[in-house]
Amino acid sequence: MQGFSTSACDWLIPPGAPALQQSRVSVSDALKRRELLEEFVFWYFDSFVSSLLKTNFYITETSAFRNRVLYFRHDDWEAMCAPLIGRLATGTFMKMTEEEVKEVLRQRTLGPPLYFVKVDVQACFDTIEQTKLLEILRELISEDRYMTHKYGQVQADTGRIKRQFVKKAIPDDDHPHFLTYAAELAGVLRNIIFVDQVVYPYSTKQKILALLEEHITENIVKIGAHYYRQTIGIAQGSILSAILCSFFYGDLERKKFKKFKDDLESVCLGALLVLLRLIDDYLFITTSRKRAFEFLKMMNEGHPEYGCFISKEKTLANFDFDDQVSNVTGPKQERFPWCGHMIHMKDLSVTADYSRYNGTTLRDTLTIDRGRHPGVTFTHKMLWLARSKCVPIYSDSALNTTDVIYLNVYQNFLLCAMKMHGYLSDWGRKSRRNSPFIYGMFIQSRAFSGGSHHHTRNRHNPEGDTQFVLGTAKQDGPDDA
């Protein structure tokens, strides 16, 4: 840009006679013109000239001409290199198939090794300290007054009309109009009708805490002829048990697990780590063997103030620790199980865990409906099966390779097909006589599965970063299938 003046560019001068006659401009105007000129020059060389040269020439340096840049047309360069490539392909190198290359790349380790630790809290619901839980809830409920937003949702779900009533508590001084809230919901949900219930009840902090304390401390059960009140832990299976458990162990993580959540020391050591938890199942993944050892040691020692002790027979790691950890992944095992998922221990791709079906008969997992509308129930169950594995973690190309995504889709449909076969066999209907209905069910399941992939992707990731799109082929007739 040296020696180049913005006044030499007519397109930088605003239109109009006064602007053309003006010899001096303000500082801000001059800086803006300079900025526009620099952006144009950068775009011209970076996006236009360089692309034009790459398209038409092979550009390189040679040892004979030192730093001189030489330009060869692509056809000339290909003719010059053909004899050398021929000698290399027949003498120095040996041709490989695509399958052989994939196998070599699969076994090759790129980057640091990953260390996996899975621990399970022993009897988590039965060991929660009630007093500690109430203290945590008093800190979480910070507002003095809350309004309960009540609305209804109506949607078509697996061939049926589903009605659901939703309640959402929000601070009294921060409640939007229902149309504003419904517009936000419409951004992540599809094919749903929202109905405002109009009446918005209010609740005070004291009333909410009193209701929670009653729910936690006044759980009464009858055993034989006697009544008992639970004094340790919370009721398992209640409407609040899962979220109360999450609050409780979330407080434990906030106060005790700081060094396992991207702390400064780990960053300085160059260690990458992630800590996941689903209710009471922890998964810790890190590139630091030291951090993995420290996490496992800390969990083995337990946290008495929270009543948190792990079940050592359910602990699993992919490295040797000591005699306290008896479950270690095998040397040829590639995937690490956690909460129904199988995580690859090298590339972190995720597939579904179907090991729970080992040693069982699929027919034992089915309930055959023989009521007044068995066909409707059959359709509903098959659509539900097709949707059960349509979650973003299995179809996100930022996490999984294309082959893994197709494998997840294939395994899901394979399980659906096997269960459909078992259902039809026990149902007793003649498949050939009902082939149009069964084929229509298959087409509907395929379309429903693809729609569910898009729906869950948009709901969990409205920005659209998930790249994978489940395509559908031409819908042939049953005779062409």
C-alpha positions as CSV (number, residue, x, y, z in Angstrom):
1,M,0.0,0.0,0.0
2,Q,3.1,2.3,0.1
3,G,2.7,5.2,-2.4
4,F,-0.9,4.4,-3.1
5,S,-3.4,7.2,-2.4
6,T,-7.1,6.8,-1.8
7,S,-7.8,9.8,-3.9
8,A,-6.7,7.8,-7.0
9,C,-9.8,5.6,-6.5
10,D,-12.9,7.4,-7.8
11,W,-15.2,4.6,-6.3
12,L,-14.0,5.7,-2.8
13,I,-15.4,9.3,-3.3
14,P,-19.0,9.8,-2.4
15,P,-21.3,10.6,-5.4
16,G,-22.1,14.3,-6.0
17,A,-20.4,17.4,-7.4
18,P,-19.4,18.9,-4.0
19,A,-17.7,15.6,-3.0
20,L,-15.7,15.5,-6.3
21,Q,-14.5,19.1,-5.9
22,Q,-13.5,18.7,-2.2
23,S,-9.7,18.5,-1.9
24,R,-9.5,17.8,1.9
25,V,-11.6,15.4,3.8
26,S,-12.1,14.8,7.5
27,V,-9.9,12.4,9.5
28,S,-12.7,9.9,10.0
29,D,-13.7,10.0,6.3
30,A,-10.0,9.4,5.3
31,L,-9.6,6.5,7.7
32,K,-12.8,4.9,6.5
33,R,-11.7,5.2,2.8
34,R,-8.3,3.7,3.8
35,E,-10.0,0.8,5.6
36,L,-12.3,0.1,2.5
37,L,-9.3,0.2,0.2
38,E,-7.3,-2.2,2.4
39,E,-10.2,-4.7,2.6
40,F,-10.6,-4.6,-1.2
41,V,-6.9,-5.2,-1.9
42,F,-6.9,-8.0,0.6
43,W,-9.9,-9.6,-1.0
44,Y,-8.5,-9.1,-4.5
45,F,-5.2,-11.0,-3.8
46,D,-6.5,-13.5,-1.3
47,S,-9.8,-14.6,-2.9
48,F,-9.4,-13.6,-6.6
49,V,-5.8,-13.6,-7.8
50,S,-4.6,-16.6,-5.7
51,S,-7.6,-18.7,-6.8
52,L,-7.1,-17.7,-10.4
53,L,-3.4,-18.7,-10.3
54,K,-4.1,-22.0,-8.5
55,T,-6.8,-22.9,-11.1
56,N,-4.5,-22.5,-14.1
57,F,-0.9,-23.1,-12.8
58,Y,1.2,-25.3,-10.6
59,I,3.4,-22.8,-8.7
60,T,6.7,-24.0,-7.1
61,E,10.3,-23.2,-6.4
62,T,13.3,-25.2,-7.6
63,S,16.8,-25.8,-6.2
64,A,18.3,-24.6,-9.5
65,F,16.7,-21.2,-9.4
66,R,16.8,-20.8,-5.6
67,N,13.9,-18.5,-4.5
68,R,12.6,-17.8,-8.0
69,V,8.9,-18.8,-8.4
70,L,8.1,-20.8,-11.5
71,Y,4.7,-21.2,-13.0
72,F,3.7,-24.4,-15.0
73,R,0.4,-25.0,-16.7
74,H,-1.3,-28.1,-15.2
75,D,-1.1,-30.2,-18.3
76,D,2.7,-29.4,-18.7
77,W,3.4,-30.2,-15.1
78,E,1.5,-33.5,-15.3
79,A,3.5,-34.5,-18.4
80,M,6.7,-33.7,-16.7
81,C,5.9,-35.7,-13.5
82,A,4.4,-38.8,-15.3
83,P,7.7,-40.7,-15.7
84,L,8.7,-40.1,-12.1
85,I,5.3,-41.1,-10.7
86,G,5.4,-44.2,-12.9
87,R,8.8,-45.3,-11.5
88,L,7.7,-44.7,-7.9
89,A,4.4,-46.5,-8.3
90,T,6.0,-49.6,-9.8
91,G,9.3,-49.7,-7.8
92,T,9.5,-47.7,-4.6
93,F,5.8,-48.0,-3.5
94,M,3.3,-50.8,-3.5
95,K,-0.4,-50.2,-4.4
96,M,-2.9,-50.7,-1.6
97,T,-6.7,-51.1,-1.6
98,E,-8.9,-48.5,0.1
99,E,-9.8,-51.0,2.8
100,E,-6.2,-51.6,3.6
101,V,-5.6,-47.9,3.9
102,K,-8.5,-47.5,6.2
103,E,-7.3,-50.3,8.4
104,V,-3.8,-48.7,8.7
105,L,-5.3,-45.3,9.5
106,R,-7.6,-46.9,12.1
107,Q,-4.7,-48.4,14.0
108,R,-2.5,-45.3,13.8
109,T,-2.6,-43.2,16.9
110,L,-2.8,-39.4,16.3
111,G,-2.4,-37.1,19.2
112,P,-2.0,-38.0,22.9
113,P,-3.8,-41.1,24.3
114,L,-7.1,-40.6,26.1
115,Y,-7.8,-41.9,29.6
116,F,-11.3,-42.9,30.5
117,V,-12.8,-43.3,34.0
118,K,-16.4,-44.3,34.7
119,V,-17.8,-44.4,38.3
120,D,-21.2,-45.0,39.7
121,V,-22.4,-43.5,43.0
122,Q,-23.6,-46.3,45.3
123,A,-27.3,-46.0,46.1
124,C,-27.3,-42.3,45.2
125,F,-31.0,-41.7,46.0
126,D,-30.8,-43.5,49.4
127,T,-27.6,-41.8,50.6
128,I,-28.4,-38.1,49.9
129,E,-28.2,-36.1,53.1
130,Q,-31.6,-34.4,53.5
131,T,-30.2,-31.4,55.5
132,K,-27.5,-30.8,53.0
133,L,-30.0,-30.9,50.1
134,L,-32.3,-28.4,51.8
135,E,-29.3,-26.0,52.3
136,I,-28.5,-26.3,48.6
137,L,-32.1,-25.6,47.6
138,R,-32.3,-22.5,49.8
139,E,-29.3,-21.1,47.8
140,L,-30.7,-22.0,44.4
141,I,-34.2,-20.5,45.0
142,S,-33.0,-16.9,45.0
143,E,-36.2,-14.9,44.1
144,D,-38.8,-13.9,46.7
145,R,-41.8,-14.6,44.4
146,Y,-42.4,-16.7,41.3
147,M,-45.1,-16.8,38.6
148,T,-46.1,-20.1,37.1
149,H,-46.6,-19.8,33.3
150,K,-49.2,-22.5,32.3
151,Y,-49.8,-23.4,28.7
152,G,-50.9,-26.5,26.6
153,Q,-49.2,-28.2,23.7
154,V,-51.0,-30.2,21.0
155,Q,-49.1,-32.2,18.4
156,A,-49.3,-35.3,16.2
157,D,-46.9,-37.8,17.7
158,T,-46.3,-41.2,16.1
159,G,-49.8,-41.2,14.5
160,R,-51.6,-40.0,17.6
161,I,-52.8,-36.7,18.9
162,K,-50.7,-35.9,22.0
163,R,-51.9,-33.3,24.5
164,Q,-49.5,-32.0,27.2
165,F,-49.9,-29.3,29.8
166,V,-46.7,-27.5,30.8
167,K,-45.9,-25.3,33.8
168,K,-42.8,-23.0,33.8
169,A,-41.9,-21.0,36.9
170,I,-40.3,-17.6,36.2
171,P,-39.4,-14.6,38.5
172,D,-42.3,-12.3,39.2
173,D,-40.5,-9.3,37.8
174,D,-39.4,-11.0,34.6
175,H,-42.4,-12.6,32.8
176,P,-42.8,-12.0,29.1
177,H,-46.1,-11.9,27.2
178,F,-47.2,-15.4,26.1
179,L,-46.9,-14.5,22.4
180,T,-43.3,-13.6,22.9
181,Y,-42.6,-16.8,24.8
182,A,-44.5,-18.9,22.2
183,A,-42.4,-17.3,19.4
184,E,-39.3,-18.5,21.3
185,L,-40.7,-22.0,21.6
186,A,-41.6,-22.0,17.9
187,G,-37.9,-21.4,17.1
188,V,-36.9,-24.8,18.4
189,L,-40.2,-26.9,18.2
190,R,-42.1,-27.8,15.1
191,N,-45.7,-28.8,14.3
192,I,-47.0,-27.9,17.7
193,I,-50.0,-25.8,18.7
194,F,-49.4,-23.7,21.9
195,V,-52.5,-22.7,23.9
196,D,-52.2,-20.1,26.7
197,Q,-54.0,-21.1,29.9
198,V,-54.4,-17.4,30.8
199,V,-54.4,-18.0,34.6
200,Y,-51.0,-17.4,36.2
201,P,-50.7,-18.4,39.8
202,Y,-48.0,-16.9,42.1
203,S,-45.9,-18.7,44.7
204,T,-43.6,-17.2,47.4
205,K,-40.1,-18.5,48.2
206,Q,-41.2,-19.7,51.6
207,K,-44.1,-21.7,50.2
208,I,-41.9,-23.4,47.6
209,L,-39.2,-24.3,50.2
210,A,-41.9,-25.6,52.6
211,L,-43.3,-27.8,49.8
212,L,-39.9,-29.1,48.9
213,E,-39.0,-29.8,52.6
214,E,-42.3,-31.8,52.9
215,H,-41.5,-33.7,49.8
216,I,-38.0,-34.6,51.0
217,T,-38.5,-35.2,54.7
218,E,-42.1,-36.5,54.9
219,N,-41.8,-39.6,52.7
220,I,-43.9,-42.2,54.6
221,V,-44.2,-45.8,53.5
222,K,-46.1,-48.7,55.0
223,I,-44.3,-52.0,55.6
224,G,-46.6,-54.7,56.9
225,A,-48.8,-53.1,59.6
226,H,-46.4,-50.3,60.5
227,Y,-45.6,-46.9,59.0
228,Y,-42.0,-45.6,58.5
229,R,-40.7,-42.1,57.6
230,Q,-37.6,-41.9,55.4
231,T,-34.8,-40.0,57.3
232,I,-31.8,-40.5,54.9
233,G,-32.0,-40.1,51.1
234,I,-35.0,-39.1,49.0
235,A,-37.8,-41.0,47.4
236,Q,-36.7,-42.7,44.2
237,G,-39.1,-42.5,41.3
238,S,-40.8,-39.3,42.4
239,I,-41.4,-36.5,40.0
240,L,-38.6,-34.5,41.5
241,S,-36.0,-37.2,42.4
242,A,-33.9,-36.8,39.2
243,I,-33.6,-33.0,39.4
244,L,-33.0,-33.0,43.1
245,C,-30.2,-35.5,42.6
246,S,-28.7,-33.4,39.9
247,F,-28.8,-30.3,42.2
248,F,-27.2,-32.2,45.0
249,Y,-24.3,-33.6,43.0
250,G,-24.0,-30.4,41.0
251,D,-23.1,-28.7,44.3
252,L,-20.6,-31.4,45.0
253,E,-18.9,-30.8,41.7
254,R,-18.8,-27.1,42.1
255,K,-17.1,-27.3,45.4
256,K,-14.9,-30.4,45.2
257,F,-14.2,-31.0,41.5
258,K,-12.6,-27.7,40.4
259,K,-9.4,-29.3,39.3
260,F,-11.2,-31.7,37.0
261,K,-13.1,-29.0,35.1
262,D,-10.5,-27.1,33.0
263,D,-8.6,-25.6,35.8
264,L,-5.5,-23.3,35.2
265,E,-3.0,-26.0,36.2
266,S,-4.4,-28.5,33.7
267,V,-4.3,-25.8,31.0
268,C,-0.7,-25.0,31.8
269,L,0.2,-28.7,31.6
270,G,-1.5,-28.9,28.2
271,A,-4.0,-31.4,29.5
272,L,-7.5,-31.6,27.9
273,L,-10.3,-33.0,30.1
274,V,-14.1,-33.2,30.3
275,L,-16.3,-34.4,33.1
276,L,-19.8,-35.7,32.3
277,R,-22.5,-36.9,34.7
278,L,-26.0,-38.4,34.1
279,I,-27.8,-38.5,37.5
280,D,-25.2,-40.6,39.4
281,D,-23.0,-41.9,36.5
282,Y,-19.8,-40.0,36.1
283,L,-17.5,-40.2,33.0
284,F,-14.1,-38.5,33.1
285,I,-12.0,-38.2,29.9
286,T,-8.6,-36.6,29.8
287,T,-5.3,-36.6,28.0
288,S,-3.4,-36.5,31.4
289,R,-2.8,-39.8,33.1
290,K,-2.0,-37.9,36.3
291,R,-5.4,-36.2,36.3
292,A,-7.2,-39.6,35.6
293,F,-5.3,-41.2,38.6
294,E,-6.3,-38.2,40.8
295,F,-9.9,-38.4,39.8
296,L,-10.1,-42.1,40.5
297,K,-8.3,-41.8,43.8
298,M,-10.6,-38.9,44.9
299,M,-13.8,-40.9,44.0
300,N,-12.5,-44.0,45.8
301,E,-12.0,-42.0,49.0
302,G,-15.5,-40.7,48.8
303,H,-17.2,-37.6,50.2
304,P,-18.8,-38.3,53.6
305,E,-20.3,-34.8,54.0
306,Y,-22.4,-35.6,50.9
307,G,-22.9,-39.3,51.6
308,C,-21.2,-39.9,48.3
309,F,-19.3,-43.2,47.9
310,I,-18.8,-45.0,44.6
311,S,-19.7,-48.6,43.8
312,K,-16.3,-50.1,43.1
313,E,-17.6,-53.2,41.3
314,K,-19.2,-50.8,38.7
315,T,-16.0,-48.7,38.3
316,L,-14.4,-49.0,34.8
317,A,-11.2,-47.5,33.4
318,N,-9.0,-48.1,30.3
319,F,-5.8,-48.2,32.3
320,D,-4.4,-50.1,35.3
321,F,-4.8,-48.3,38.7
322,D,-4.5,-50.6,41.6
323,D,-6.3,-53.6,43.2
324,Q,-9.3,-51.3,44.0
325,V,-10.2,-51.2,40.3
326,S,-10.9,-54.7,39.0
327,N,-12.7,-53.6,35.8
328,V,-10.3,-52.6,33.0
329,T,-11.1,-52.5,29.3
330,G,-9.5,-55.2,27.2
331,P,-6.4,-54.6,25.0
332,K,-8.5,-55.0,21.8
333,Q,-11.5,-53.1,23.1
334,E,-12.0,-49.9,21.1
335,R,-15.2,-48.5,22.6
336,F,-15.9,-47.4,26.2
337,P,-19.5,-48.0,27.5
338,W,-21.4,-45.2,29.4
339,C,-25.1,-44.8,29.9
340,G,-26.3,-46.7,26.8
341,H,-23.6,-45.2,24.6
342,M,-20.3,-46.6,23.2
343,I,-17.6,-44.0,23.0
344,H,-14.5,-44.7,20.8
345,M,-11.4,-44.3,22.9
346,K,-9.4,-42.7,20.0
347,D,-11.6,-40.5,17.9
348,L,-14.5,-40.1,20.5
349,S,-17.2,-41.1,18.0
350,V,-20.4,-42.3,19.6
351,T,-22.6,-45.4,18.8
352,A,-25.4,-47.0,20.7
353,D,-24.8,-49.8,23.2
354,Y,-26.8,-52.8,22.2
355,S,-25.0,-55.2,24.7
356,R,-28.1,-55.3,26.9
357,Y,-29.8,-57.5,24.3
358,N,-27.1,-60.1,24.6
359,G,-28.5,-63.4,26.0
360,T,-32.1,-62.2,25.6
361,T,-34.9,-62.9,23.1
362,L,-36.2,-59.8,21.4
363,R,-39.8,-61.2,21.7
364,D,-39.4,-60.9,25.4
365,T,-39.0,-57.1,25.1
366,L,-42.3,-56.7,23.2
367,T,-45.9,-56.4,24.3
368,I,-48.4,-57.5,21.7
369,D,-51.7,-55.6,21.6
370,R,-54.7,-57.6,20.7
371,G,-57.4,-55.0,21.4
372,R,-59.9,-53.3,19.2
373,H,-57.4,-51.4,17.1
374,P,-54.2,-53.6,17.0
375,G,-53.1,-52.0,13.7
376,V,-53.0,-48.5,15.2
377,T,-51.1,-49.8,18.2
378,F,-48.6,-51.6,15.9
379,T,-48.0,-48.4,13.9
380,H,-47.5,-46.4,17.0
381,K,-45.0,-48.8,18.5
382,M,-43.0,-49.2,15.3
383,L,-42.8,-45.4,14.8
384,W,-41.7,-45.0,18.4
385,L,-39.0,-47.6,17.9
386,A,-37.7,-45.8,14.8
387,R,-37.5,-42.5,16.7
388,S,-35.9,-43.9,19.9
389,K,-32.3,-43.6,18.6
390,C,-32.9,-40.4,16.5
391,V,-30.8,-38.2,18.8
392,P,-28.2,-35.6,17.7
393,I,-25.3,-37.4,19.3
394,Y,-25.6,-40.3,16.8
395,S,-26.0,-38.1,13.6
396,D,-23.7,-35.1,14.3
397,S,-20.9,-35.0,11.7
398,A,-18.9,-32.7,13.9
399,L,-18.6,-35.6,16.3
400,N,-18.9,-38.7,14.2
401,T,-17.5,-39.7,10.8
402,T,-19.9,-40.4,7.9
403,D,-19.3,-44.2,8.3
404,V,-20.2,-44.1,12.0
405,I,-23.4,-42.1,11.2
406,Y,-24.5,-44.6,8.6
407,L,-23.7,-47.4,11.1
408,N,-25.9,-45.8,13.7
409,V,-28.8,-45.4,11.2
410,Y,-28.3,-49.0,10.0
411,Q,-28.2,-50.5,13.5
412,N,-31.3,-48.6,14.5
413,F,-33.3,-49.8,11.5
414,L,-31.9,-53.4,11.9
415,L,-33.2,-53.5,15.5
416,C,-36.6,-52.1,14.3
417,A,-36.8,-54.7,11.6
418,M,-36.0,-57.5,14.1
419,K,-38.6,-56.3,16.6
420,M,-41.1,-55.8,13.8
421,H,-40.6,-59.4,12.7
422,G,-41.0,-60.7,16.3
423,Y,-44.2,-58.6,16.7
424,L,-45.7,-59.9,13.5
425,S,-44.8,-63.5,14.3
426,D,-46.5,-63.3,17.8
427,W,-49.4,-61.3,16.4
428,G,-50.4,-64.2,14.2
429,R,-51.3,-62.1,11.1
430,K,-50.4,-63.4,7.7
431,S,-47.6,-61.1,6.4
432,R,-48.2,-61.8,2.7
433,R,-51.9,-60.9,3.0
434,N,-51.0,-57.7,4.9
435,S,-47.9,-56.8,2.8
436,P,-49.2,-53.4,1.6
437,F,-49.9,-52.4,5.2
438,I,-46.4,-53.6,6.3
439,Y,-44.7,-52.0,3.4
440,G,-46.5,-48.7,4.1
441,M,-45.4,-49.0,7.7
442,F,-41.8,-49.4,6.6
443,I,-42.0,-46.3,4.4
444,Q,-43.6,-44.3,7.1
445,S,-40.9,-45.4,9.6
446,R,-38.2,-44.3,7.3
447,A,-39.7,-40.9,6.7
448,F,-40.5,-40.5,10.4
449,S,-37.0,-41.4,11.4
450,G,-35.5,-38.8,9.0
451,G,-38.0,-36.1,10.2
452,S,-37.0,-37.0,13.8
453,H,-33.3,-36.5,13.0
454,H,-34.0,-33.0,11.7
455,H,-36.4,-32.2,14.6
456,T,-34.1,-33.2,17.4
457,R,-31.2,-31.5,15.6
458,N,-33.1,-28.2,15.4
459,R,-34.4,-28.4,18.9
460,H,-31.0,-29.0,20.5
461,N,-28.9,-27.0,18.1
462,P,-31.0,-24.1,16.6
463,E,-27.9,-22.6,15.0
464,G,-27.7,-25.5,12.6
465,D,-24.1,-26.5,13.3
466,T,-25.0,-30.2,12.9
467,Q,-24.0,-31.1,9.3
468,F,-25.5,-34.6,8.7
469,V,-28.7,-34.9,6.7
470,L,-30.5,-38.2,6.5
471,G,-31.6,-38.6,2.9
472,T,-34.5,-40.6,1.6
473,A,-34.5,-42.6,-1.5
474,K,-37.1,-43.0,-4.2
475,Q,-40.2,-44.6,-2.8
476,D,-40.7,-47.7,-4.8
477,G,-43.7,-50.0,-4.7
478,P,-43.8,-53.2,-2.6
479,D,-43.1,-55.2,-5.7
480,D,-39.8,-53.3,-6.4
481,A,-38.5,-53.5,-2.8
